[in-house]
Amino acid sequence: MTVKKQFASFEEMIEGSEVPLLVDFYAPWCGPCQIMAPILEQVSAKIGDTAQIVKINTDTYPSLASQYSIRALPTFVLFKNGQPVDRIEGVLTADQLYSRMQQWI
């Protein structure tokens, strides 16, 4: 399920989350990122309320991309308790991504 919320800062969002956050660093022109969009919807449906998926457009927020050393797209960073706990680059299947998230949710 996709939910849009406003936060004063990225840090406020990740630190205030009660569940793990999978942050998808993407760009609209990125082909592999477009491939991942429906896969993220599948994973979102599978995880339910146990975690959230957040999309960050690296063209709109280049400082965040730099802060988290995003060098390839898509890059997924999983945050738990405000801290990055896992990082994945590239295209995965829904099962691969869900499996990777399992240890944190």
C-alpha positions as YAML, in Angstrom:
chain: A
units: angstrom
residues:
- id: 1
  name: MET
  ca: [0.00, 0.00, 0.00]
- id: 2
  name: THR
  ca: [1.36, 3.41, -0.95]
- id: 3
  name: VAL
  ca: [0.97, 6.21, 1.57]
- id: 4
  name: LYS
  ca: [2.23, 9.75, 1.08]
- id: 5
  name: LYS
  ca: [3.36, 11.64, 4.16]
- id: 6
  name: GLN
  ca: [5.25, 14.88, 4.70]
- id: 7
  name: PHE
  ca: [8.27, 15.12, 7.01]
- id: 8
  name: ALA
  ca: [10.44, 18.07, 7.96]
- id: 9
  name: SER
  ca: [13.53, 16.02, 7.10]
- id: 10
  name: PHE
  ca: [14.68, 12.61, 5.95]
- id: 11
  name: GLU
  ca: [16.25, 12.07, 9.36]
- id: 12
  name: GLU
  ca: [12.91, 12.79, 11.06]
- id: 13
  name: MET
  ca: [11.28, 10.16, 8.88]
- id: 14
  name: ILE
  ca: [13.80, 7.37, 9.49]
- id: 15
  name: GLU
  ca: [14.31, 8.10, 13.19]
- id: 16
  name: GLY
  ca: [10.59, 8.42, 13.89]
- id: 17
  name: SER
  ca: [9.59, 5.20, 12.20]
- id: 18
  name: GLU
  ca: [8.31, 2.43, 14.45]
- id: 19
  name: VAL
  ca: [8.95, -0.17, 11.72]
- id: 20
  name: PRO
  ca: [11.92, -0.82, 9.43]
- id: 21
  name: LEU
  ca: [12.07, 1.41, 6.34]
- id: 22
  name: LEU
  ca: [13.29, 0.20, 2.98]
- id: 23
  name: VAL
  ca: [14.42, 3.31, 1.11]
- id: 24
  name: ASP
  ca: [14.47, 3.00, -2.68]
- id: 25
  name: PHE
  ca: [16.94, 5.50, -4.09]
- id: 26
  name: TYR
  ca: [15.88, 5.83, -7.74]
- id: 27
  name: ALA
  ca: [15.65, 8.21, -10.70]
- id: 28
  name: PRO
  ca: [12.73, 8.51, -13.13]
- id: 29
  name: TRP
  ca: [15.01, 8.01, -16.17]
- id: 30
  name: CYS
  ca: [16.50, 4.78, -14.74]
- id: 31
  name: GLY
  ca: [15.31, 1.66, -16.59]
- id: 32
  name: PRO
  ca: [16.14, -0.83, -13.80]
- id: 33
  name: CYS
  ca: [14.33, 1.48, -11.35]
- id: 34
  name: GLN
  ca: [11.21, 1.26, -13.51]
- id: 35
  name: ILE
  ca: [11.51, -2.53, -13.52]
- id: 36
  name: MET
  ca: [11.58, -2.48, -9.71]
- id: 37
  name: ALA
  ca: [8.39, -0.39, -9.32]
- id: 38
  name: PRO
  ca: [5.91, -3.30, -9.64]
- id: 39
  name: ILE
  ca: [8.25, -5.56, -7.66]
- id: 40
  name: LEU
  ca: [8.21, -3.04, -4.79]
- id: 41
  name: GLU
  ca: [4.39, -3.06, -4.91]
- id: 42
  name: GLN
  ca: [4.45, -6.87, -4.54]
- id: 43
  name: VAL
  ca: [6.88, -6.70, -1.63]
- id: 44
  name: SER
  ca: [4.84, -3.93, 0.00]
- id: 45
  name: ALA
  ca: [1.73, -6.11, -0.14]
- id: 46
  name: LYS
  ca: [3.68, -9.03, 1.35]
- id: 47
  name: ILE
  ca: [5.23, -7.10, 4.26]
- id: 48
  name: GLY
  ca: [2.00, -5.35, 5.25]
- id: 49
  name: ASP
  ca: [2.48, -3.18, 8.33]
- id: 50
  name: THR
  ca: [5.72, -4.85, 9.44]
- id: 51
  name: ALA
  ca: [7.84, -2.43, 7.37]
- id: 52
  name: GLN
  ca: [7.46, 0.49, 4.97]
- id: 53
  name: ILE
  ca: [8.91, 1.26, 1.56]
- id: 54
  name: VAL
  ca: [9.92, 4.83, 0.81]
- id: 55
  name: LYS
  ca: [11.03, 6.13, -2.60]
- id: 56
  name: ILE
  ca: [13.63, 8.91, -2.82]
- id: 57
  name: ASN
  ca: [14.25, 10.50, -6.23]
- id: 58
  name: THR
  ca: [18.01, 11.09, -6.41]
- id: 59
  name: ASP
  ca: [17.53, 13.84, -9.01]
- id: 60
  name: THR
  ca: [15.33, 15.77, -6.58]
- id: 61
  name: TYR
  ca: [17.43, 14.98, -3.49]
- id: 62
  name: PRO
  ca: [21.07, 14.73, -4.65]
- id: 63
  name: SER
  ca: [22.37, 15.61, -1.17]
- id: 64
  name: LEU
  ca: [20.69, 12.50, 0.30]
- id: 65
  name: ALA
  ca: [22.14, 10.38, -2.50]
- id: 66
  name: SER
  ca: [25.57, 11.79, -1.70]
- id: 67
  name: GLN
  ca: [25.12, 11.37, 2.06]
- id: 68
  name: TYR
  ca: [24.37, 7.65, 1.60]
- id: 69
  name: SER
  ca: [27.00, 7.15, -1.14]
- id: 70
  name: ILE
  ca: [24.49, 6.15, -3.81]
- id: 71
  name: ARG
  ca: [26.58, 5.29, -6.86]
- id: 72
  name: ALA
  ca: [24.26, 2.87, -8.67]
- id: 73
  name: LEU
  ca: [20.53, 2.87, -9.28]
- id: 74
  name: PRO
  ca: [18.42, 1.45, -7.93]
- id: 75
  name: THR
  ca: [19.97, 1.22, -4.47]
- id: 76
  name: PHE
  ca: [17.92, 0.09, -1.50]
- id: 77
  name: VAL
  ca: [18.94, 0.95, 2.04]
- id: 78
  name: LEU
  ca: [17.09, -0.71, 4.89]
- id: 79
  name: PHE
  ca: [16.86, 1.36, 8.08]
- id: 80
  name: LYS
  ca: [15.90, -0.01, 11.46]
- id: 81
  name: ASN
  ca: [15.74, 2.17, 14.58]
- id: 82
  name: GLY
  ca: [17.05, 5.07, 12.50]
- id: 83
  name: GLN
  ca: [20.20, 3.24, 11.40]
- id: 84
  name: PRO
  ca: [21.09, 1.64, 8.03]
- id: 85
  name: VAL
  ca: [21.25, -2.14, 8.52]
- id: 86
  name: ASP
  ca: [21.36, -3.45, 4.95]
- id: 87
  name: ARG
  ca: [22.11, -2.18, 1.45]
- id: 88
  name: ILE
  ca: [21.18, -3.71, -1.90]
- id: 89
  name: GLU
  ca: [22.07, -2.47, -5.39]
- id: 90
  name: GLY
  ca: [20.38, -3.48, -8.62]
- id: 91
  name: VAL
  ca: [17.32, -5.42, -9.70]
- id: 92
  name: LEU
  ca: [15.95, -8.26, -7.61]
- id: 93
  name: THR
  ca: [12.86, -10.42, -7.76]
- id: 94
  name: ALA
  ca: [10.11, -9.84, -5.20]
- id: 95
  name: ASP
  ca: [11.09, -13.08, -3.44]
- id: 96
  name: GLN
  ca: [14.76, -12.09, -3.27]
- id: 97
  name: LEU
  ca: [13.98, -8.66, -1.84]
- id: 98
  name: TYR
  ca: [11.43, -10.02, 0.64]
- id: 99
  name: SER
  ca: [13.87, -12.72, 1.76]
- id: 100
  name: ARG
  ca: [16.58, -10.12, 2.31]
- id: 101
  name: MET
  ca: [14.21, -8.02, 4.44]
- id: 102
  name: GLN
  ca: [12.99, -10.95, 6.56]
- id: 103
  name: GLN
  ca: [15.76, -10.80, 9.13]
- id: 104
  name: TRP
  ca: [14.93, -7.17, 9.93]
- id: 105
  name: ILE
  ca: [11.12, -7.21, 10.08]
...
